[in-house]
């Protein structure tokens, strides 16, 4: 199947674009359908590789899945086949998708047992699963790891609510523990919980299904367990990572873009960080849009004392690590200097060697920090062959290629397809020149 993008640049795009549904939310709420034997309908599901793999996995587990619209699906998990968890096919399917880890919580809650192979996903550094399984153990589950088969197993006759302090504010870890705790006996208190909009959405969906959750939107969640869950209807938020990607794309390519249906109230400080890089935008809460005028130049802010700006990722409501790659590539064509500090993953900045090959002025200080010296378009990037190492770096390279002079080739675009639905077709409709081959 096609594995390559060929991009001719530079281009200037113009028009309107609608963000897809949020990938990270979709992976959580799709797993929540396993909590009930009643019908659940979810809309605004992004049809991307990771989500499609999870849909296939749910079907093989025995969940009835039917498409009710372009991005709307109905689920009924009344015939879950736990024997599938012991098959070679399950080991292969689940290992290919990191999001598969979140089937553990609902299966444990409803059926008292679950297993999963060590999941895949982006190669961006160590991404441990301790938070997930320690949370299950806190609820009373027994944990076993088969090092020969690389399989994690949990089992519990009855989960019981308890107090727990998460060792890290892991988004997927928090989601998984919530999915298990909603049917645990008694009260569960989760401190240092992640509170991203994805988690808030999951809590709202579970509440609609009958769960009793308080503290949504904070890092302290209290869950009173219920004995059963019911069906519901749920709409996924627009993807804030894709929205941030479009902001960076507009600046890099000097394009005039309007991003519609952005759910401004759920974007946190994302617009402000890009504004610190000098990008002008109009945020219209009434129309729920972001308008980006074509910008010939943009200048990076400094701190109040004139020192160099630092942009660092942080747990919500800080700047999401998924957009640090996009912000970094955007800064290469700005005027000024900025230090990017990627605190969470030690391999996520290694893609900058491709940007350096394209002509960007970047100093990789160590695995976590890179200094970008923006030359105000005085030295345009040049097209080169490159490979996408992960979802976000892949799109950062795509943005760079669209602004670069000449032809660029990006290999391993399956990584991009994991997180961005038909990105080539959608950008080509705005004036891009991307050929999938």
C-alpha positions as a Markdown table, in Angstrom:
| # | Residue | x | y | z |
|---|---|---|---|---|
| 1 | Unk | 0.0 | 0.0 | 0.0 |
| 2 | Unk | 1.1 | 3.6 | -0.4 |
| 3 | Unk | 3.9 | 4.5 | 2.0 |
| 4 | Unk | 5.2 | 7.8 | 0.7 |
| 5 | Unk | 4.3 | 11.5 | 0.4 |
| 6 | Unk | 5.9 | 13.5 | -2.4 |
| 7 | Unk | 5.5 | 17.2 | -1.6 |
| 8 | Unk | 6.3 | 20.1 | -3.9 |
| 9 | Unk | 6.9 | 23.4 | -2.2 |
| 10 | Unk | 6.6 | 26.2 | -1.3 |
| 11 | Unk | 2.9 | 26.6 | -1.4 |
| 12 | Unk | 0.4 | 29.1 | 0.0 |
| 13 | Unk | -2.9 | 27.6 | 1.1 |
| 14 | Unk | -6.2 | 29.4 | 1.3 |
| 15 | Unk | -9.7 | 28.4 | 2.6 |
| 16 | Unk | -11.5 | 26.8 | 5.4 |
| 17 | Unk | -10.7 | 23.5 | 7.2 |
| 18 | Unk | -12.6 | 21.5 | 9.8 |
| 19 | Unk | -10.6 | 19.5 | 12.4 |
| 20 | Unk | -11.3 | 15.8 | 12.8 |
| 21 | Unk | -12.6 | 14.3 | 16.0 |
| 22 | Unk | -10.0 | 14.0 | 18.7 |
| 23 | Unk | -7.8 | 10.8 | 18.3 |
| 24 | Unk | -6.9 | 10.6 | 22.0 |
| 25 | Unk | -10.5 | 11.0 | 23.2 |
| 26 | Unk | -11.7 | 8.4 | 20.6 |
| 27 | Unk | -9.4 | 5.7 | 21.9 |
| 28 | Unk | -10.7 | 6.1 | 25.4 |
| 29 | Unk | -14.4 | 6.4 | 24.7 |
| 30 | Unk | -14.4 | 3.5 | 22.3 |
| 31 | Unk | -13.1 | 1.2 | 25.0 |
| 32 | Unk | -15.8 | 2.5 | 27.4 |
| 33 | Unk | -18.5 | 0.6 | 25.3 |
| 34 | Unk | -17.2 | -2.6 | 26.8 |
| 35 | Unk | -18.7 | -1.6 | 30.2 |
| 36 | Unk | -22.3 | -2.2 | 29.1 |
| 37 | Unk | -24.4 | -4.7 | 27.1 |
| 38 | Unk | -26.6 | -1.8 | 26.0 |
| 39 | Unk | -26.3 | 0.2 | 22.8 |
| 40 | Unk | -23.8 | 3.1 | 22.7 |
| 41 | Unk | -23.6 | 5.6 | 19.9 |
| 42 | Unk | -20.5 | 7.8 | 19.4 |
| 43 | Unk | -20.3 | 10.6 | 16.8 |
| 44 | Unk | -17.3 | 12.5 | 15.3 |
| 45 | Unk | -15.1 | 9.5 | 15.3 |
| 46 | Unk | -11.9 | 10.2 | 13.3 |
| 47 | Unk | -11.3 | 7.4 | 10.7 |
| 48 | Unk | -7.6 | 7.2 | 11.2 |
| 49 | Unk | -5.4 | 4.1 | 11.4 |
| 50 | Unk | -5.2 | 3.8 | 15.2 |
| 51 | Unk | -9.0 | 4.2 | 15.5 |
| 52 | Unk | -9.7 | 1.8 | 12.7 |
| 53 | Unk | -7.4 | -0.8 | 14.4 |
| 54 | Unk | -9.3 | -0.4 | 17.7 |
| 55 | Unk | -12.7 | -0.7 | 15.9 |
| 56 | Unk | -11.4 | -4.0 | 14.4 |
| 57 | Unk | -10.2 | -5.2 | 17.7 |
| 58 | Unk | -13.5 | -4.5 | 19.4 |
| 59 | Unk | -15.3 | -6.4 | 16.6 |
| 60 | Unk | -13.1 | -9.4 | 17.1 |
| 61 | Unk | -13.8 | -9.2 | 20.8 |
| 62 | Unk | -17.5 | -9.7 | 19.9 |
| 63 | Unk | -18.7 | -6.1 | 20.0 |
| 64 | Unk | -21.4 | -5.5 | 17.4 |
| 65 | Unk | -20.2 | -2.4 | 15.5 |
| 66 | Unk | -22.4 | -0.6 | 12.9 |
| 67 | Unk | -21.8 | 2.6 | 11.0 |
| 68 | Unk | -24.7 | 5.1 | 11.4 |
| 69 | Unk | -23.1 | 8.0 | 9.5 |
| 70 | Unk | -19.8 | 9.3 | 8.0 |
| 71 | Unk | -18.2 | 9.5 | 11.5 |
| 72 | Unk | -20.9 | 8.0 | 13.7 |
| 73 | Unk | -20.9 | 4.4 | 14.9 |
| 74 | Unk | -23.2 | 2.3 | 17.1 |
| 75 | Unk | -21.8 | -0.3 | 19.5 |
| 76 | Unk | -23.3 | -3.2 | 21.4 |
| 77 | Unk | -21.1 | -5.3 | 23.6 |
| 78 | Unk | -23.6 | -7.9 | 24.7 |
| 79 | Unk | -21.6 | -10.9 | 23.4 |
| 80 | Unk | -18.0 | -10.2 | 24.4 |
| 81 | Unk | -15.8 | -13.2 | 23.7 |
| 82 | Unk | -13.1 | -13.3 | 26.4 |
| 83 | Unk | -11.5 | -16.4 | 24.8 |
| 84 | Unk | -10.3 | -14.1 | 22.0 |
| 85 | Unk | -7.8 | -12.6 | 24.5 |
| 86 | Unk | -5.9 | -15.9 | 24.4 |
| 87 | Unk | -5.5 | -16.1 | 20.6 |
| 88 | Unk | -2.5 | -15.4 | 18.5 |
| 89 | Unk | -4.6 | -12.9 | 16.4 |
| 90 | Unk | -5.3 | -10.9 | 19.6 |
| 91 | Unk | -1.7 | -10.8 | 20.5 |
| 92 | Unk | -0.8 | -9.5 | 17.0 |
| 93 | Unk | -3.7 | -7.0 | 16.8 |
| 94 | Unk | -3.3 | -5.5 | 20.3 |
| 95 | Unk | 0.5 | -5.3 | 20.2 |
| 96 | Unk | 0.2 | -3.0 | 17.1 |
| 97 | Unk | -1.8 | -0.4 | 18.9 |
| 98 | Unk | -0.9 | 1.4 | 22.1 |
| 99 | Unk | -4.5 | 2.5 | 22.7 |
| 100 | Unk | -5.4 | -1.2 | 23.1 |
| 101 | Unk | -4.2 | -0.9 | 26.7 |
| 102 | Unk | -7.4 | 0.8 | 27.6 |
| 103 | Unk | -9.6 | -2.3 | 27.1 |
| 104 | Unk | -8.1 | -3.6 | 30.3 |
| 105 | Unk | -10.0 | -1.3 | 32.7 |
| 106 | Unk | -13.6 | -2.0 | 31.4 |
| 107 | Unk | -13.0 | -5.7 | 30.9 |
| 108 | Unk | -11.6 | -6.0 | 34.5 |
| 109 | Unk | -14.6 | -4.0 | 35.8 |
| 110 | Unk | -17.3 | -5.9 | 34.0 |
| 111 | Unk | -15.8 | -9.5 | 33.7 |
| 112 | Unk | -13.2 | -9.6 | 36.4 |
| 113 | Unk | -10.2 | -10.4 | 34.2 |
| 114 | Unk | -8.3 | -9.1 | 31.2 |
| 115 | Unk | -5.0 | -9.5 | 29.4 |
| 116 | Unk | -3.0 | -7.6 | 26.9 |
| 117 | Unk | 0.4 | -7.9 | 25.1 |
| 118 | Unk | 2.9 | -5.1 | 25.5 |
| 119 | Unk | 1.3 | -2.5 | 23.2 |
| 120 | Unk | 3.0 | -0.6 | 20.4 |
| 121 | Unk | 2.7 | 3.1 | 19.3 |
| 122 | Unk | 5.1 | 5.9 | 18.8 |
| 123 | Unk | 8.8 | 5.3 | 19.4 |
| 124 | Unk | 9.4 | 8.5 | 21.4 |
| 125 | Unk | 11.1 | 7.1 | 24.4 |
| 126 | Unk | 10.1 | 5.1 | 27.5 |
| 127 | Unk | 6.4 | 5.0 | 28.1 |
| 128 | Unk | 5.9 | 2.8 | 31.1 |
| 129 | Unk | 2.6 | 1.1 | 32.1 |
| 130 | Unk | 3.2 | 1.0 | 35.8 |
| 131 | Unk | 0.5 | 3.7 | 36.5 |
| 132 | Unk | -2.2 | 1.6 | 34.8 |
| 133 | Unk | -1.4 | -1.7 | 36.6 |
| 134 | Unk | -0.6 | -0.1 | 40.0 |
| 135 | Unk | -4.1 | 1.5 | 39.8 |
| 136 | Unk | -5.7 | -1.9 | 39.2 |
| 137 | Unk | -3.8 | -3.4 | 42.0 |
| 138 | Unk | -5.0 | -0.6 | 44.3 |
| 139 | Unk | -8.5 | -1.6 | 43.4 |
| 140 | Unk | -7.8 | -5.2 | 44.4 |
| 141 | Unk | -6.8 | -6.8 | 41.2 |
| 142 | Unk | -4.0 | -9.4 | 41.0 |
| 143 | Unk | -1.3 | -8.6 | 38.4 |
| 144 | Unk | 0.9 | -11.0 | 36.5 |
| 145 | Unk | 3.5 | -10.3 | 33.8 |
| 146 | Unk | 4.6 | -13.2 | 31.5 |
| 147 | Unk | 8.0 | -12.0 | 30.4 |
| 148 | Unk | 8.3 | -14.9 | 27.8 |
| 149 | Unk | 5.1 | -14.0 | 26.1 |
| 150 | Unk | 5.3 | -10.3 | 26.9 |
| 151 | Unk | 1.8 | -10.4 | 28.2 |
| 152 | Unk | 0.2 | -8.4 | 31.1 |
| 153 | Unk | -2.7 | -10.1 | 33.0 |
| 154 | Unk | -5.0 | -8.8 | 35.7 |
| 155 | Unk | -7.8 | -10.6 | 37.6 |
| 156 | Unk | -10.2 | -9.7 | 40.4 |
| 157 | Unk | -13.2 | -11.4 | 41.8 |
| 158 | Unk | -14.4 | -8.0 | 43.1 |
| 159 | Unk | -12.9 | -4.6 | 42.7 |
| 160 | Unk | -13.1 | -2.4 | 45.7 |
| 161 | Unk | -12.8 | 1.4 | 45.9 |
| 162 | Unk | -9.9 | 3.0 | 47.6 |
| 163 | Unk | -7.7 | 6.1 | 47.8 |
| 164 | Unk | -4.8 | 6.3 | 45.4 |
| 165 | Unk | -2.2 | 8.8 | 44.5 |
| 166 | Unk | -1.0 | 8.3 | 40.9 |
| 167 | Unk | 2.8 | 8.4 | 40.5 |
| 168 | Unk | 2.3 | 10.4 | 37.3 |
| 169 | Unk | -0.6 | 12.2 | 35.8 |
| 170 | Unk | -0.8 | 9.8 | 32.9 |
| 171 | Unk | -3.7 | 10.5 | 30.6 |
| 172 | Unk | -4.2 | 6.9 | 29.4 |
| 173 | Unk | -3.4 | 5.6 | 32.9 |
| 174 | Unk | -6.0 | 7.9 | 34.5 |
| 175 | Unk | -8.6 | 6.8 | 31.8 |
| 176 | Unk | -7.9 | 3.1 | 32.4 |
| 177 | Unk | -8.3 | 3.4 | 36.2 |
| 178 | Unk | -11.5 | 5.4 | 35.8 |
| 179 | Unk | -12.9 | 2.8 | 33.5 |
| 180 | Unk | -12.2 | 0.1 | 36.1 |
| 181 | Unk | -13.3 | 2.1 | 39.2 |
| 182 | Unk | -16.8 | 3.1 | 37.9 |
| 183 | Unk | -18.0 | -0.4 | 38.8 |
| 184 | Unk | -15.8 | -1.1 | 41.8 |
| 185 | Unk | -17.6 | -1.5 | 45.2 |
| 186 | Unk | -17.4 | 1.6 | 47.3 |
| 187 | Unk | -15.7 | 4.9 | 46.7 |
| 188 | Unk | -12.5 | 5.5 | 44.7 |
| 189 | Unk | -10.5 | 8.7 | 45.1 |
| 190 | Unk | -7.9 | 9.4 | 42.5 |
| 191 | Unk | -5.4 | 12.1 | 43.3 |
| 192 | Unk | -2.9 | 13.5 | 40.7 |
| 193 | Unk | -5.3 | 12.4 | 38.0 |
| 194 | Unk | -4.8 | 13.8 | 34.5 |
| 195 | Unk | -7.5 | 16.4 | 33.7 |
| 196 | Unk | -7.1 | 16.9 | 29.9 |
| 197 | Unk | -10.3 | 17.6 | 27.9 |
| 198 | Unk | -10.1 | 13.9 | 26.8 |
| 199 | Unk | -10.4 | 12.8 | 30.4 |
| 200 | Unk | -13.2 | 15.3 | 31.0 |
| 201 | Unk | -15.1 | 13.9 | 28.0 |
| 202 | Unk | -14.6 | 10.3 | 29.2 |
| 203 | Unk | -16.1 | 11.3 | 32.6 |
| 204 | Unk | -19.1 | 13.0 | 31.0 |
| 205 | Unk | -19.7 | 9.9 | 28.8 |
| 206 | Unk | -19.4 | 7.5 | 31.8 |
| 207 | Unk | -21.8 | 9.8 | 33.8 |
| 208 | Unk | -24.3 | 9.5 | 31.0 |
| 209 | Unk | -23.9 | 5.8 | 31.2 |
| 210 | Unk | -24.8 | 5.8 | 34.9 |
| 211 | Unk | -21.4 | 6.3 | 36.6 |
| 212 | Unk | -21.1 | 8.6 | 39.7 |
| 213 | Unk | -18.0 | 10.8 | 39.2 |
| 214 | Unk | -17.2 | 14.1 | 40.8 |
| 215 | Unk | -14.2 | 16.4 | 40.3 |
| 216 | Unk | -14.3 | 16.3 | 36.5 |
| 217 | Unk | -11.8 | 18.8 | 35.2 |
| 218 | Unk | -9.6 | 18.7 | 38.3 |
| 219 | Unk | -6.8 | 16.5 | 39.4 |
| 220 | Unk | -8.9 | 15.0 | 42.2 |
| 221 | Unk | -11.6 | 12.6 | 41.1 |
| 222 | Unk | -14.1 | 10.8 | 43.4 |
| 223 | Unk | -15.9 | 7.8 | 42.0 |
| 224 | Unk | -18.8 | 6.0 | 43.7 |
| 225 | Unk | -19.0 | 2.6 | 42.2 |
| 226 | Unk | -22.2 | 1.4 | 40.5 |
| 227 | Unk | -23.3 | -2.2 | 39.8 |
| 228 | Unk | -24.1 | -1.7 | 36.1 |
| 229 | Unk | -23.8 | 0.7 | 33.3 |
| 230 | Unk | -26.3 | 1.7 | 30.5 |
| 231 | Unk | -26.0 | 2.9 | 26.9 |
| 232 | Unk | -25.7 | 6.5 | 25.9 |
| 233 | Unk | -24.9 | 8.9 | 23.0 |
| 234 | Unk | -21.6 | 10.7 | 23.0 |
| 235 | Unk | -20.0 | 13.3 | 20.7 |
| 236 | Unk | -16.2 | 13.5 | 20.5 |
| 237 | Unk | -14.5 | 16.9 | 20.7 |
| 238 | Unk | -12.5 | 18.3 | 17.7 |
| 239 | Unk | -8.8 | 17.3 | 17.8 |
| 240 | Unk | -6.9 | 20.1 | 19.5 |
| 241 | Unk | -3.6 | 18.6 | 18.2 |
| 242 | Unk | -4.8 | 18.9 | 14.6 |
| 243 | Unk | -6.0 | 22.5 | 15.3 |
| 244 | Unk | -2.5 | 23.4 | 16.6 |
| 245 | Unk | -1.0 | 21.7 | 13.5 |
| 246 | Unk | -3.1 | 23.9 | 11.2 |
| 247 | Unk | -2.0 | 27.0 | 13.1 |
| 248 | Unk | 1.6 | 26.1 | 12.6 |
| 249 | Unk | 1.0 | 25.2 | 9.0 |
| 250 | Unk | -0.6 | 28.6 | 8.2 |
| 251 | Unk | 2.3 | 30.5 | 9.7 |
| 252 | Unk | 5.0 | 28.4 | 7.9 |
| 253 | Unk | 3.3 | 28.6 | 4.5 |
| 254 | Unk | 2.2 | 32.2 | 4.8 |
| 255 | Unk | -1.4 | 31.0 | 4.3 |
| 256 | Unk | -4.8 | 32.5 | 5.0 |
| 257 | Unk | -6.8 | 29.8 | 6.8 |
| 258 | Unk | -10.0 | 29.7 | 8.8 |
| 259 | Unk | -10.3 | 26.7 | 11.2 |
| 260 | Unk | -14.0 | 26.0 | 12.0 |
| 261 | Unk | -15.6 | 24.1 | 14.8 |
| 262 | Unk | -12.6 | 24.3 | 17.1 |
| 263 | Unk | -14.3 | 24.1 | 20.6 |
| 264 | Unk | -12.3 | 27.2 | 21.7 |
| 265 | Unk | -13.1 | 26.6 | 25.4 |
| 266 | Unk | -11.2 | 23.3 | 25.3 |
| 267 | Unk | -8.0 | 24.5 | 23.6 |
| 268 | Unk | -6.4 | 25.8 | 26.9 |
| 269 | Unk | -3.2 | 27.8 | 26.3 |
| 270 | Unk | -2.6 | 26.3 | 22.8 |
| 271 | Unk | -3.5 | 29.6 | 20.9 |
| 272 | Unk | -1.4 | 31.7 | 23.4 |
| 273 | Unk | 1.7 | 29.6 | 22.8 |
| 274 | Unk | 1.5 | 30.1 | 19.1 |
| 275 | Unk | 0.9 | 33.8 | 19.6 |
| 276 | Unk | 4.1 | 33.9 | 21.7 |
| 277 | Unk | 5.8 | 32.7 | 18.5 |
| 278 | Unk | 4.4 | 35.8 | 16.8 |
| 279 | Unk | 1.5 | 34.2 | 15.0 |
| 280 | Unk | -1.5 | 36.5 | 14.6 |
| 281 | Unk | -5.0 | 35.0 | 14.8 |
| 282 | Unk | -8.5 | 36.0 | 15.6 |
| 283 | Unk | -10.4 | 33.8 | 18.0 |
| 284 | Unk | -14.2 | 34.0 | 17.5 |
| 285 | Unk | -16.0 | 32.3 | 20.3 |
| 286 | Unk | -19.5 | 33.0 | 18.8 |
| 287 | Unk | -18.6 | 31.4 | 15.5 |
| 288 | Unk | -16.2 | 28.9 | 17.2 |
| 289 | Unk | -13.5 | 29.7 | 14.7 |
| 290 | Unk | -9.8 | 30.6 | 14.5 |
| 291 | Unk | -8.9 | 32.9 | 11.6 |
| 292 | Unk | -5.2 | 33.1 | 10.5 |
| 293 | Unk | -4.3 | 35.9 | 8.1 |
| 294 | Unk | -1.4 | 35.3 | 5.7 |
| 295 | Unk | 1.7 | 36.5 | 7.5 |
| 296 | Unk | 4.9 | 37.4 | 5.7 |
| 297 | Unk | 6.8 | 37.6 | 9.0 |
| 298 | Unk | 6.3 | 36.7 | 12.6 |
| 299 | Unk | 8.5 | 37.5 | 15.6 |
| 300 | Unk | 9.1 | 35.4 | 18.7 |
| 301 | Unk | 8.4 | 37.0 | 22.0 |
| 302 | Unk | 11.0 | 37.3 | 24.7 |
| 303 | Unk | 10.4 | 37.2 | 28.5 |
| 304 | Unk | 9.8 | 40.5 | 30.2 |
| 305 | Unk | 13.5 | 41.0 | 30.9 |
| 306 | Unk | 14.4 | 40.4 | 27.3 |
| 307 | Unk | 15.8 | 36.9 | 27.8 |
| 308 | Unk | 15.1 | 34.1 | 25.4 |
| 309 | Unk | 11.6 | 32.5 | 25.4 |
| 310 | Unk | 11.3 | 28.9 | 26.6 |
| 311 | Unk | 8.4 | 26.8 | 25.4 |
| 312 | Unk | 8.0 | 23.6 | 27.5 |
| 313 | Unk | 5.4 | 20.9 | 27.6 |
| 314 | Unk | 3.5 | 20.2 | 30.8 |
| 315 | Unk | 0.5 | 18.2 | 32.1 |
| 316 | Unk | -2.8 | 19.9 | 31.4 |
| 317 | Unk | -3.6 | 22.8 | 31.6 |
| 318 | Unk | 0.0 | 23.3 | 30.4 |
| 319 | Unk | 1.1 | 23.0 | 26.8 |
| 320 | Unk | 0.5 | 19.5 | 25.4 |
| 321 | Unk | 3.7 | 17.6 | 24.4 |
| 322 | Unk | 1.9 | 16.5 | 21.2 |
| 323 | Unk | 2.3 | 20.0 | 19.8 |
| 324 | Unk | 5.9 | 20.7 | 20.8 |
| 325 | Unk | 7.1 | 19.3 | 17.5 |
| 326 | Unk | 4.7 | 21.5 | 15.6 |
| 327 | Unk | 5.7 | 24.6 | 17.5 |
| 328 | Unk | 9.4 | 23.9 | 17.0 |
| 329 | Unk | 9.1 | 23.6 | 13.2 |
| 330 | Unk | 7.0 | 26.8 | 13.1 |
| 331 | Unk | 9.7 | 28.7 | 14.9 |
| 332 | Unk | 12.3 | 27.9 | 12.3 |
| 333 | Unk | 10.9 | 30.6 | 10.0 |
| 334 | Unk | 10.2 | 33.2 | 12.6 |
| 335 | Unk | 12.4 | 36.1 | 13.6 |
| 336 | Unk | 14.1 | 35.4 | 17.0 |
| 337 | Unk | 15.3 | 32.6 | 19.2 |
| 338 | Unk | 13.4 | 30.1 | 21.4 |
| 339 | Unk | 14.3 | 27.2 | 23.6 |
| 340 | Unk | 12.0 | 24.1 | 23.4 |
| 341 | Unk | 12.1 | 21.9 | 26.4 |
| 342 | Unk | 10.4 | 18.5 | 25.9 |
| 343 | Unk | 10.2 | 17.1 | 29.4 |
| 344 | Unk | 8.1 | 14.0 | 29.0 |
| 345 | Unk | 9.7 | 11.9 | 26.2 |
| 346 | Unk | 13.4 | 11.6 | 25.7 |
| 347 | Unk | 13.3 | 10.7 | 22.0 |
| 348 | Unk | 10.8 | 13.1 | 20.6 |
| 349 | Unk | 13.2 | 15.8 | 19.5 |
| 350 | Unk | 15.4 | 13.5 | 17.4 |
| 351 | Unk | 13.5 | 14.4 | 14.2 |
| 352 | Unk | 15.2 | 17.8 | 14.2 |
| 353 | Unk | 18.2 | 16.4 | 12.3 |
| 354 | Unk | 15.9 | 16.3 | 9.3 |
| 355 | Unk | 15.0 | 20.0 | 9.8 |
| 356 | Unk | 18.7 | 20.8 | 10.1 |
| 357 | Unk | 19.3 | 19.0 | 6.8 |
| 358 | Unk | 16.6 | 21.2 | 5.3 |
| 359 | Unk | 18.5 | 24.3 | 6.4 |
| 360 | Unk | 16.9 | 25.1 | 9.7 |
| 361 | Unk | 19.2 | 26.6 | 12.4 |
| 362 | Unk | 18.6 | 24.3 | 15.4 |
| 363 | Unk | 20.9 | 23.3 | 18.2 |
| 364 | Unk | 19.9 | 20.0 | 19.8 |
| 365 | Unk | 21.2 | 20.6 | 23.3 |
| 366 | Unk | 20.3 | 17.2 | 24.7 |
| 367 | Unk | 17.5 | 14.6 | 24.2 |
| 368 | Unk | 15.0 | 17.0 | 25.9 |
| 369 | Unk | 16.0 | 20.5 | 24.7 |
| 370 | Unk | 16.5 | 22.2 | 21.4 |
| 371 | Unk | 17.2 | 25.9 | 20.6 |
| 372 | Unk | 15.7 | 27.2 | 17.4 |
| 373 | Unk | 17.3 | 30.3 | 15.8 |
| 374 | Unk | 14.7 | 31.8 | 13.5 |
| 375 | Unk | 16.1 | 33.6 | 10.5 |
| 376 | Unk | 12.9 | 35.3 | 9.4 |
| 377 | Unk | 12.7 | 33.4 | 6.1 |
| 378 | Unk | 16.1 | 34.7 | 5.0 |
| 379 | Unk | 17.2 | 31.1 | 4.3 |
| 380 | Unk | 14.2 | 29.1 | 3.0 |
| 381 | Unk | 14.1 | 25.5 | 3.8 |
| 382 | Unk | 15.0 | 23.1 | 1.0 |
| 383 | Unk | 13.2 | 19.9 | 0.1 |
| 384 | Unk | 14.9 | 16.6 | 1.0 |
| 385 | Unk | 14.0 | 12.9 | 1.4 |
| 386 | Unk | 13.1 | 12.0 | 5.0 |
| 387 | Unk | 11.2 | 9.4 | 7.2 |
| 388 | Unk | 8.4 | 10.0 | 9.6 |
| 389 | Unk | 9.4 | 8.7 | 13.1 |
| 390 | Unk | 6.1 | 9.3 | 14.9 |
| 391 | Unk | 2.7 | 10.9 | 14.3 |
| 392 | Unk | 3.5 | 14.4 | 15.4 |
| 393 | Unk | 7.0 | 14.6 | 14.1 |
| 394 | Unk | 5.7 | 13.3 | 10.8 |
| 395 | Unk | 3.2 | 16.2 | 10.5 |
| 396 | Unk | 5.9 | 18.6 | 11.6 |
| 397 | Unk | 8.0 | 17.4 | 8.7 |
| 398 | Unk | 5.0 | 17.6 | 6.3 |
| 399 | Unk | 4.6 | 21.2 | 7.3 |
| 400 | Unk | 8.3 | 21.9 | 6.8 |
| 401 | Unk | 8.1 | 20.3 | 3.3 |
| 402 | Unk | 5.1 | 22.4 | 2.3 |
| 403 | Unk | 7.1 | 25.6 | 3.1 |
| 404 | Unk | 10.4 | 24.3 | 1.6 |
| 405 | Unk | 11.8 | 25.0 | -1.8 |
| 406 | Unk | 11.7 | 22.0 | -4.1 |
| 407 | Unk | 10.6 | 18.5 | -3.8 |
| 408 | Unk | 10.4 | 16.6 | -0.5 |
| 409 | Unk | 9.7 | 12.9 | 0.0 |
| 410 | Unk | 8.4 | 11.6 | 3.3 |
| 411 | Unk | 8.6 | 7.8 | 3.9 |
| 412 | Unk | 6.7 | 5.8 | 6.6 |
| 413 | Unk | 3.6 | 7.9 | 6.3 |
| 414 | Unk | 1.6 | 5.2 | 8.1 |
| 415 | Unk | 2.7 | 7.1 | 11.2 |
| 416 | Unk | 1.0 | 10.3 | 9.9 |
| 417 | Unk | -2.1 | 8.3 | 8.9 |
| 418 | Unk | -2.3 | 6.9 | 12.5 |
| 419 | Unk | -3.3 | 10.4 | 13.7 |
| 420 | Unk | -4.5 | 12.5 | 10.7 |
| 421 | Unk | -7.5 | 11.5 | 8.5 |
| 422 | Unk | -6.9 | 12.0 | 4.8 |
| 423 | Unk | -4.5 | 14.8 | 5.5 |
| 424 | Unk | -3.2 | 14.9 | 2.0 |
| 425 | Unk | -6.6 | 15.2 | 0.4 |
| 426 | Unk | -7.7 | 17.9 | 2.9 |
| 427 | Unk | -4.6 | 20.0 | 2.4 |
| 428 | Unk | -4.6 | 19.5 | -1.4 |
| 429 | Unk | -8.2 | 21.0 | -1.4 |
| 430 | Unk | -6.6 | 24.2 | 0.0 |
| 431 | Unk | -3.9 | 24.4 | -2.6 |
| 432 | Unk | -1.2 | 22.0 | -1.4 |
| 433 | Unk | 0.8 | 19.7 | -3.8 |
| 434 | Unk | 1.0 | 16.3 | -2.0 |
| 435 | Unk | 1.1 | 13.1 | -3.9 |
| 436 | Unk | 0.6 | 9.8 | -2.1 |
| 437 | Unk | 2.5 | 6.9 | -3.7 |
